């Protein structure tokens, strides 16, 4: 534990359809809106200790993707249930991969942002 920093406060994710993204993350993933700044184009969603903050891009601006690496992942205690839930909600989901004690899968939000879910015994 750092003596200076306590935790990561938020993770930022760029979206072009701000209102639709807020709705999708709420309706499909069940994240609650903590606060929203329509003028600045930010919406913070509660998903646990670290917030997910959606950032509205300009209409002509594409979200920046620097590489093929996932920037963050969601942890679940039941990866099969999480996978099935997303499939049932018509989310673009890849198969579950297992490597020793870790399982994970990738999925995409409504704008094609690559996201990941992981499981390991705590």
Buried (B, 14 or more C-beta within 10 A) or exposed (E): EEEEEEEEEEEEBBBBBBEEBBEBBBEBBEBEBBEBEEEEBBBBBBBEEEBBBBBBBEEEEEEEEEEEEEBEEBEBEEBEEBBEBBEEEEBEBEEBEEEEEEBBBBBBBBBEBBBBBBBEEE
